Amino acid sequence: MPDFNIKKMMILIKYKHYNEFLRGMFEYAIYENK
């Protein structure tokens, strides 16, 4: 059971970083299109 919780935490951490990555790419695309 603890192993499942660790995996869930890892997924949440990766998802958070992925959201920040997508937001950064989106802002960069807007900056490039100006």
PDB file of N, H, CA, C and O in Angstrom:
ATOM      1  N   MET A   1       0.817  -1.216   0.000  1.00  0.00           N
ATOM      2  CA  MET A   1       0.000   0.000   0.000  1.00  0.00           C
ATOM      3  C   MET A   1       0.856   1.273   0.000  1.00  0.00           C
ATOM      4  O   MET A   1       0.558   2.187  -0.770  1.00  0.00           O
ATOM      5  N   PRO A   2       1.903   1.376   0.826  1.00  0.00           N
ATOM      6  CA  PRO A   2       2.728   2.588   0.774  1.00  0.00           C
ATOM      7  C   PRO A   2       3.333   2.802  -0.612  1.00  0.00           C
ATOM      8  O   PRO A   2       3.517   3.941  -1.041  1.00  0.00           O
ATOM      9  N   ASP A   3       3.643   1.707  -1.313  1.00  0.00           N
ATOM     10  H   ASP A   3       3.493   0.782  -0.965  1.00  0.00           H
ATOM     11  CA  ASP A   3       4.223   1.821  -2.646  1.00  0.00           C
ATOM     12  C   ASP A   3       3.254   2.535  -3.589  1.00  0.00           C
ATOM     13  O   ASP A   3       3.669   3.348  -4.415  1.00  0.00           O
ATOM     14  N   PHE A   4       1.963   2.228  -3.460  1.00  0.00           N
ATOM     15  H   PHE A   4       1.626   1.567  -2.789  1.00  0.00           H
ATOM     16  CA  PHE A   4       0.955   2.871  -4.301  1.00  0.00           C
ATOM     17  C   PHE A   4       0.914   4.374  -4.024  1.00  0.00           C
ATOM     18  O   PHE A   4       0.804   5.179  -4.949  1.00  0.00           O
ATOM     19  N   ASN A   5       1.002   4.749  -2.736  1.00  0.00           N
ATOM     20  H   ASN A   5       1.091   4.096  -1.984  1.00  0.00           H
ATOM     21  CA  ASN A   5       0.972   6.166  -2.386  1.00  0.00           C
ATOM     22  C   ASN A   5       2.189   6.898  -2.947  1.00  0.00           C
ATOM     23  O   ASN A   5       2.079   8.039  -3.395  1.00  0.00           O
ATOM     24  N   ILE A   6       3.352   6.239  -2.922  1.00  0.00           N
ATOM     25  H   ILE A   6       3.441   5.312  -2.559  1.00  0.00           H
ATOM     26  CA  ILE A   6       4.560   6.856  -3.476  1.00  0.00           C
ATOM     27  C   ILE A   6       4.379   7.076  -4.979  1.00  0.00           C
ATOM     28  O   ILE A   6       4.719   8.137  -5.502  1.00  0.00           O
ATOM     29  N   LYS A   7       3.843   6.072  -5.666  1.00  0.00           N
ATOM     30  H   LYS A   7       3.566   5.210  -5.241  1.00  0.00           H
ATOM     31  CA  LYS A   7       3.634   6.209  -7.112  1.00  0.00           C
ATOM     32  C   LYS A   7       2.654   7.344  -7.403  1.00  0.00           C
ATOM     33  O   LYS A   7       2.845   8.109  -8.347  1.00  0.00           O
ATOM     34  N   LYS A   8       1.604   7.449  -6.586  1.00  0.00           N
ATOM     35  H   LYS A   8       1.449   6.827  -5.819  1.00  0.00           H
ATOM     36  CA  LYS A   8       0.617   8.508  -6.794  1.00  0.00           C
ATOM     37  C   LYS A   8       1.267   9.878  -6.602  1.00  0.00           C
ATOM     38  O   LYS A   8       0.996  10.808  -7.362  1.00  0.00           O
ATOM     39  N   MET A   9       2.113  10.000  -5.599  1.00  0.00           N
ATOM     40  H   MET A   9       2.333   9.244  -4.982  1.00  0.00           H
ATOM     41  CA  MET A   9       2.809  11.264  -5.362  1.00  0.00           C
ATOM     42  C   MET A   9       3.726  11.608  -6.526  1.00  0.00           C
ATOM     43  O   MET A   9       3.801  12.765  -6.942  1.00  0.00           O
ATOM     44  N   MET A  10       4.424  10.607  -7.052  1.00  0.00           N
ATOM     45  H   MET A  10       4.363   9.668  -6.715  1.00  0.00           H
ATOM     46  CA  MET A  10       5.317  10.840  -8.184  1.00  0.00           C
ATOM     47  C   MET A  10       4.525  11.342  -9.395  1.00  0.00           C
ATOM     48  O   MET A  10       4.967  12.245 -10.104  1.00  0.00           O
ATOM     49  N   ILE A  11       3.349  10.744  -9.621  1.00  0.00           N
ATOM     50  H   ILE A  11       2.990  10.010  -9.044  1.00  0.00           H
ATOM     51  CA  ILE A  11       2.515  11.168 -10.745  1.00  0.00           C
ATOM     52  C   ILE A  11       2.065  12.612 -10.545  1.00  0.00           C
ATOM     53  O   ILE A  11       2.073  13.403 -11.488  1.00  0.00           O
ATOM     54  N   LEU A  12       1.670  12.956  -9.309  1.00  0.00           N
ATOM     55  H   LEU A  12       1.663  12.313  -8.544  1.00  0.00           H
ATOM     56  CA  LEU A  12       1.221  14.325  -9.043  1.00  0.00           C
ATOM     57  C   LEU A  12       2.364  15.317  -9.253  1.00  0.00           C
ATOM     58  O   LEU A  12       2.155  16.394  -9.812  1.00  0.00           O
ATOM     59  N   ILE A  13       3.568  14.961  -8.809  1.00  0.00           N
ATOM     60  H   ILE A  13       3.738  14.086  -8.355  1.00  0.00           H
ATOM     61  CA  ILE A  13       4.719  15.855  -8.983  1.00  0.00           C
ATOM     62  C   ILE A  13       5.020  16.026 -10.471  1.00  0.00           C
ATOM     63  O   ILE A  13       5.250  17.143 -10.933  1.00  0.00           O
ATOM     64  N   LYS A  14       5.019  14.921 -11.223  1.00  0.00           N
ATOM     65  H   LYS A  14       4.832  14.013 -10.847  1.00  0.00           H
ATOM     66  CA  LYS A  14       5.290  15.007 -12.668  1.00  0.00           C
ATOM     67  C   LYS A  14       4.212  15.840 -13.357  1.00  0.00           C
ATOM     68  O   LYS A  14       4.510  16.635 -14.248  1.00  0.00           O
ATOM     69  N   TYR A  15       2.958  15.654 -12.940  1.00  0.00           N
ATOM     70  H   TYR A  15       2.716  15.007 -12.216  1.00  0.00           H
ATOM     71  CA  TYR A  15       1.858  16.388 -13.567  1.00  0.00           C
ATOM     72  C   TYR A  15       2.001  17.881 -13.305  1.00  0.00           C
ATOM     73  O   TYR A  15       1.736  18.699 -14.186  1.00  0.00           O
ATOM     74  N   LYS A  16       2.424  18.237 -12.085  1.00  0.00           N
ATOM     75  H   LYS A  16       2.640  17.573 -11.370  1.00  0.00           H
ATOM     76  CA  LYS A  16       2.607  19.651 -11.753  1.00  0.00           C
ATOM     77  C   LYS A  16       3.695  20.255 -12.639  1.00  0.00           C
ATOM     78  O   LYS A  16       3.521  21.347 -13.179  1.00  0.00           O
ATOM     79  N   HIS A  17       4.809  19.552 -12.789  1.00  0.00           N
ATOM     80  H   HIS A  17       4.950  18.664 -12.351  1.00  0.00           H
ATOM     81  CA  HIS A  17       5.887  20.058 -13.631  1.00  0.00           C
ATOM     82  C   HIS A  17       5.425  20.145 -15.083  1.00  0.00           C
ATOM     83  O   HIS A  17       5.799  21.077 -15.796  1.00  0.00           O
ATOM     84  N   TYR A  18       4.613  19.183 -15.528  1.00  0.00           N
ATOM     85  H   TYR A  18       4.309  18.426 -14.949  1.00  0.00           H
ATOM     86  CA  TYR A  18       4.132  19.184 -16.894  1.00  0.00           C
ATOM     87  C   TYR A  18       3.230  20.387 -17.147  1.00  0.00           C
ATOM     88  O   TYR A  18       3.282  20.995 -18.216  1.00  0.00           O
ATOM     89  N   ASN A  19       2.390  20.732 -16.145  1.00  0.00           N
ATOM     90  H   ASN A  19       2.347  20.238 -15.276  1.00  0.00           H
ATOM     91  CA  ASN A  19       1.538  21.917 -16.271  1.00  0.00           C
ATOM     92  C   ASN A  19       2.383  23.172 -16.403  1.00  0.00           C
ATOM     93  O   ASN A  19       2.078  24.035 -17.226  1.00  0.00           O
ATOM     94  N   GLU A  20       3.436  23.289 -15.608  1.00  0.00           N
ATOM     95  H   GLU A  20       3.684  22.588 -14.939  1.00  0.00           H
ATOM     96  CA  GLU A  20       4.315  24.452 -15.676  1.00  0.00           C
ATOM     97  C   GLU A  20       5.020  24.498 -17.025  1.00  0.00           C
ATOM     98  O   GLU A  20       5.206  25.574 -17.593  1.00  0.00           O
ATOM     99  N   PHE A  21       5.416  23.325 -17.543  1.00  0.00           N
ATOM    100  H   PHE A  21       5.265  22.451 -17.082  1.00  0.00           H
ATOM    101  CA  PHE A  21       6.073  23.253 -18.846  1.00  0.00           C
ATOM    102  C   PHE A  21       5.125  23.723 -19.948  1.00  0.00           C
ATOM    103  O   PHE A  21       5.516  24.500 -20.820  1.00  0.00           O
ATOM    104  N   LEU A  22       3.869  23.247 -19.908  1.00  0.00           N
ATOM    105  H   LEU A  22       3.551  22.616 -19.200  1.00  0.00           H
ATOM    106  CA  LEU A  22       2.892  23.656 -20.921  1.00  0.00           C
ATOM    107  C   LEU A  22       2.632  25.157 -20.852  1.00  0.00           C
ATOM    108  O   LEU A  22       2.543  25.814 -21.889  1.00  0.00           O
ATOM    109  N   ARG A  23       2.512  25.703 -19.655  1.00  0.00           N
ATOM    110  H   ARG A  23       2.584  25.169 -18.812  1.00  0.00           H
ATOM    111  CA  ARG A  23       2.264  27.132 -19.502  1.00  0.00           C
ATOM    112  C   ARG A  23       3.448  27.931 -20.051  1.00  0.00           C
ATOM    113  O   ARG A  23       3.263  28.958 -20.704  1.00  0.00           O
ATOM    114  N   GLY A  24       4.655  27.456 -19.783  1.00  0.00           N
ATOM    115  H   GLY A  24       4.806  26.622 -19.253  1.00  0.00           H
ATOM    116  CA  GLY A  24       5.843  28.130 -20.304  1.00  0.00           C
ATOM    117  C   GLY A  24       5.866  28.108 -21.828  1.00  0.00           C
ATOM    118  O   GLY A  24       6.178  29.121 -22.454  1.00  0.00           O
ATOM    119  N   MET A  25       5.543  26.978 -22.426  1.00  0.00           N
ATOM    120  H   MET A  25       5.290  26.155 -21.918  1.00  0.00           H
ATOM    121  CA  MET A  25       5.514  26.873 -23.885  1.00  0.00           C
ATOM    122  C   MET A  25       4.436  27.782 -24.461  1.00  0.00           C
ATOM    123  O   MET A  25       4.641  28.404 -25.503  1.00  0.00           O
ATOM    124  N   PHE A  26       3.282  27.864 -23.787  1.00  0.00           N
ATOM    125  H   PHE A  26       3.116  27.359 -22.941  1.00  0.00           H
ATOM    126  CA  PHE A  26       2.181  28.707 -24.251  1.00  0.00           C
ATOM    127  C   PHE A  26       2.590  30.181 -24.221  1.00  0.00           C
ATOM    128  O   PHE A  26       2.340  30.919 -25.174  1.00  0.00           O
ATOM    129  N   GLU A  27       3.218  30.604 -23.123  1.00  0.00           N
ATOM    130  H   GLU A  27       3.421  30.005 -22.349  1.00  0.00           H
ATOM    131  CA  GLU A  27       3.660  31.994 -23.014  1.00  0.00           C
ATOM    132  C   GLU A  27       4.733  32.295 -24.053  1.00  0.00           C
ATOM    133  O   GLU A  27       4.754  33.388 -24.620  1.00  0.00           O
ATOM    134  N   TYR A  28       5.628  31.336 -24.310  1.00  0.00           N
ATOM    135  H   TYR A  28       5.612  30.449 -23.849  1.00  0.00           H
ATOM    136  CA  TYR A  28       6.680  31.527 -25.307  1.00  0.00           C
ATOM    137  C   TYR A  28       6.078  31.674 -26.698  1.00  0.00           C
ATOM    138  O   TYR A  28       6.538  32.489 -27.498  1.00  0.00           O
ATOM    139  N   ALA A  29       5.037  30.872 -26.988  1.00  0.00           N
ATOM    140  H   ALA A  29       4.663  30.210 -26.339  1.00  0.00           H
ATOM    141  CA  ALA A  29       4.382  30.951 -28.299  1.00  0.00           C
ATOM    142  C   ALA A  29       3.731  32.317 -28.472  1.00  0.00           C
ATOM    143  O   ALA A  29       3.808  32.901 -29.553  1.00  0.00           O
ATOM    144  N   ILE A  30       3.091  32.836 -27.430  1.00  0.00           N
ATOM    145  H   ILE A  30       3.028  32.362 -26.552  1.00  0.00           H
ATOM    146  CA  ILE A  30       2.472  34.159 -27.520  1.00  0.00           C
ATOM    147  C   ILE A  30       3.556  35.214 -27.755  1.00  0.00           C
ATOM    148  O   ILE A  30       3.382  36.115 -28.576  1.00  0.00           O
ATOM    149  N   TYR A  31       4.670  35.100 -27.037  1.00  0.00           N
ATOM    150  H   TYR A  31       4.811  34.368 -26.370  1.00  0.00           H
ATOM    151  CA  TYR A  31       5.764  36.051 -27.179  1.00  0.00           C
ATOM    152  C   TYR A  31       6.324  36.013 -28.598  1.00  0.00           C
ATOM    153  O   TYR A  31       6.622  37.060 -29.172  1.00  0.00           O
ATOM    154  N   GLU A  32       6.470  34.825 -29.164  1.00  0.00           N
ATOM    155  H   GLU A  32       6.229  33.974 -28.697  1.00  0.00           H
ATOM    156  CA  GLU A  32       7.029  34.675 -30.516  1.00  0.00           C
ATOM    157  C   GLU A  32       6.078  35.228 -31.578  1.00  0.00           C
ATOM    158  O   GLU A  32       6.530  35.696 -32.623  1.00  0.00           O
ATOM    159  N   ASN A  33       4.782  35.181 -31.328  1.00  0.00           N
ATOM    160  H   ASN A  33       4.414  34.801 -30.479  1.00  0.00           H
ATOM    161  CA  ASN A  33       3.812  35.612 -32.349  1.00  0.00           C
ATOM    162  C   ASN A  33       3.571  37.121 -32.348  1.00  0.00           C
ATOM    163  O   ASN A  33       2.860  37.631 -33.214  1.00  0.00           O
ATOM    164  N   LYS A  34       4.154  37.838 -31.390  1.00  0.00           N
ATOM    165  H   LYS A  34       4.732  37.424 -30.687  1.00  0.00           H
ATOM    166  CA  LYS A  34       3.953  39.292 -31.363  1.00  0.00           C
ATOM    167  C   LYS A  34       4.717  39.953 -32.499  1.00  0.00           C
ATOM    168  O   LYS A  34       4.673  41.175 -32.644  1.00  0.00           O
TER     169      LYS A  34
END
